[in-house]
């Protein structure tokens, strides 16, 4: 029977510590037991009314001022429900045009898993196809703010939302889709 010496055990323990550290960094297993809830309101913006060919100034339409200044409501452009890919995912995705012309993606009643590097993308692929990848021309909207709740992501100016067929919750580190929502135009 061979004797285990200190010369053998110490290097082996160092290797195990390094491997465990790398594994913890990559997989972040504690995220399987954590949740982050975000509950943001849909952003609103007041668009100045044009009267007699002139844009009205100031905030007169707000808080009891000039009633000729009216707030314009956000307009839904497209929406869809999430389907599960690699992790249980549910909720609704909506693209919205704000009164000031800006566009946002709104995730409502989102429920998914946390992960080490989860992001939100617009994809030209259908929701079912996004399981295989984001496809060409995908637009990153940022890190997922929370795995539960309601949240907004600003769509970059100049983005033609009609070219995108889905919203994808994507883990960058492992190149997998947690889930995706198809975007169907809203009539009206």
Order of alpha helices (4+ residues) and beta strands (2+ residues): alpha-beta-beta-beta-beta-beta-beta-beta-beta-beta-beta-beta-beta
